[in-house]
Amino acid sequence: MKVLSLHSAGHDTGVGYFEDGRLVFAVETERLTRVKHDHRSDIALHHVLAQECVDADGIDLVAVSTPVRSALLRIPDLDEAMRRINAGAPHHRTVCDLLGRRVACVVVSHEVSHAALAAHYAGHEDGTVVLVNEGRGQVTRSSLFRVDAGRLEWVAKDPLPWYGNGFGWTAIGHLLGFGKSPSVAGKVMALGGYGEPDPRIREQLQAVDPQVMHDLELAERVRAELARRPEFNPEFETAAHVVATFQELFTEAVHAVLDRYVLRTDEGVGPIALGGGCALNIVANSALRHAFGRDIAIPPACGDAGHLVGAGIYALTYVLGERAEPVDVYGNGLGEPAAATHETLRAAGLRPVPYDGATVARLLAEGGVVAAVEGAAELGPRALGHRSLLGSPAVPGMRKRMSEKLKQREWYRPLGAVMRSERFAGLYPDGHPSPYMLFEYPLPEGTAPEARHINGTCRIQTVGADQPRLHALLGDFEALTGVPALINTSLNGPGRAIAHTARDVLDDFGSADVDLFVFDDVMARPDATART
């Protein structure tokens, strides 16, 4: 079975291609265009269909999440499909026109696509409770699902209050002057570490009319009313208390809903999975792990970019009854051919030399910054070593250099760190690993100070021997410095999507304060004259 899986409309569009249950190729539109949250899915579709590994003429089924870009896939009964889905149907089976021929099609509800991907990371285990939590889905802002006897059941719609979902995070961001873009929540959440929950703010937030998330005029009136109150002054210190209070309310609300629905047995709490953009909230994720005493399944592409995989997984698993294989996070596009990388470097006046891990580790130990590219990119928004900026967390000023100067982010936003799995196990013997950098951990003072947030935690990625280059680099770096981690942040300049090719990297950082570029098996030092 050959399945084309699309997120065709809205932000963070992309396309995936499955063959016999295996994700063969996938790409997020923004990686091709460098436009963050790009909606132009036709660009990704044409790119995917042009790949040698994709049998464009042999596609048996198209799976597409809602909303659907009708001009891209001509579905004759799209109005009926949307009527059924808006009335609560999880999917609609139909046909569409693709490459001049009629192909079977499954239109998958936005929420269900998220849930299927999250359930996939939980192994589709019976009893799994899946919470999909986001700013806005097709019919809900939050939904509860349960995996039961091979079915994905939709058991609750909008079980969370306004302050328990993504709408609330967007609303708080708008109230504090951050705007309404899909990136707002991530910028706002980091403020919470600098504040403390305030009972006065809590009371006022809880008193907001629950209809606020369904009535935009009411929402604007509430925003204007709160903005006049001194507790909601957008100055940094006040804003930090607002966010800390909101984070507390959010975490409590999510925990309360899951607590009502989780499966309980003599062995403890059953499997839990999270989907939707709110699953990127590492404070809540970590609190839930602790409260339920078990690991929680979260896809690295838990936001809307995950639909390029989720729609196909739902169609395969819950419509066709076929097994979908685990998805490799390093599956966004393909690695750039070596010849193309060499040509880009030569055109920029840079001399490629063979990769040498000892040299890279020594440069990092001496306070250098490395831009690293390896193979296919990561699916989702997290840099996990294949499109990363790396630096020493023990060098004073490194956070400021990497976050504020290179990436031009807000000064208060923390940086994550990457650590070998065996070193992580030594520091956190009872801790669950974090391969996708979706949880925070208390970091002993002095361990990696430039990666330590104001609240004493760090968002850690754990890396095993299955990632040999990064794993070995971490070992070499620790042997030189005694430091068990490296700062790891996404490889993109200000306002741009994560770099995909060597040309993208040089466009963003060719004249910036980066000391070494690594592209798979070669590396190159920047031209010093370009940085002066």
Steps between C-alpha positions, in 0.01 A plus 500: 500500500638838392354792693551871450441691826438874493456798726375721219360817659579719799842557653790251508388309190685201361475167318600143580510179298452149647572171328393174667460682830844665496546875476729520196514878455364809672564871489366808672433787260690752710825305463481548123398867505663620827168672584396405855161328524464511119153410369595435135457123497520479119875565528546202734270281291691562176829442683384166641352373174827578321709273727642179354388305807136606447281304258283794398308296243440211738339685793203296624359740759519865598448587869450869574434677830248780524477777399551396138643715224241417236704637208780256580286189532174515312256305716155484334305471826721723717199693629342174620832389651528822699134486605551153644830587668359822647215289637751277679604226253869412542551455125327481162588251225481638148715555190719783372676601181878466515734534202210471258351182644239405755642362827334374817509760777444522874425844641610489864380739768776732625464376858499134396817543295676642808365218716608225259858629494514523880351150533762375254776614737320306775499188282119513455481313828148423618390730777720789387341834582591770248456869574508726194545858618552798270391850406228392261417172332224426253221484759673527839788664683565185707387140463536169685541173312547141611655208313266203546516165318673648199271801482569866574195622691419868544378510861487871592493831313625821660546353849748774592418855616629797301812520713577131437551514124692676227243774462587608852872521424432707188265723699760559773763574235267749332415660837870548576578649159660204320250482212310195375743300282543121543837573665356715780439226756864387498622853560252560782551173690865576575392806701344281767836398643562861603172537690291343775133401494287782641166422670351830381586426138377143537163616632453745213594246234265239644218757508515556121180392322559143370343602168803718430657235278187474284417870465773722353316825584476388863867402491599849388288662772660275762847583369429874516359471852796299633749732328370789715581317824841553662555125552510457120743780421718373210825609665734206547466433873119522498475297180717227652257462790206485257667223300606306813141514624360398164747212474386372839134517393578334167694213657231440763223498238680253273582272792141506627358396163749219449448386859130448426561290190823302548478125529588373848604143569670314780829586329429874501395759244450395139666653194464872428577687178490870419446671163445852372719804550448510877698176526807721456440642849793338681396628844163326478648190334749459782239556770273238340781245488562555869132500600412180313828324574553383144638610167274687258505455122542826307588524130786740427277651228203532732387832346332543164812391310421152631191476279722412205553170683190477720241491223679210332547309826130535579398375155739204518434400861139585570337495155691230311611297802863488382808533718698823472865477598659735756588838355863616507523856626787557255274479198441856379613504138828337399860568584662733248726324246868548580565651157243773563648579841853523357381727222327732749810519718733566208267771365518666841878483501514237775729197495337171604714252690405154635298499821711446810314456828803573717549836328132590543505403868814705562351806329185470713710459815683820411174693476419467132155467344430228243223491239430130442308330219464125469283304257125556497363769729279454804122487469352766726633819658776356720866493398614148584853498363439490126436875459659647812715779636731350763696676773656441840261552794800565726635807318375822661287706262428211263121520548506870416723443199294215353148606592508878496775581251490213250128424508384841625248350741359662811760511780290301747450193281705196609703262288474123501784252542591162354652221711601137449238258630746326734607831659138599536428171677784574742364845582135392508491131594121502532437736208337410171718591200404783268607432138279780364584775753141522629561488876695704754725374777652669806859566404759493780658841536830520315425202273420702185433853624442666161223248425335535843177698511431755773284241681790252520375267226622407155321362195718197429527281192641153559708335226594135471757310298250484213611860430871418483641835388330716762544233767874481432534879490338528843743242635801680354377834633448362850847340496648844433283707734325275753169651379241232412288704256503746212262786433279394209272751330338507159703598196313806377549872490245749636149458361596217266415131487770251594771475234469206265807522273856630515384806305237570767760471777739741330217743424418513872845468656764548230593843635395435861694402811524127415843335520447180304250355252445123493317340207488124536853373423663838440558814701614851417613804691333827402679764300627744762468794260126437462452553872675834525 
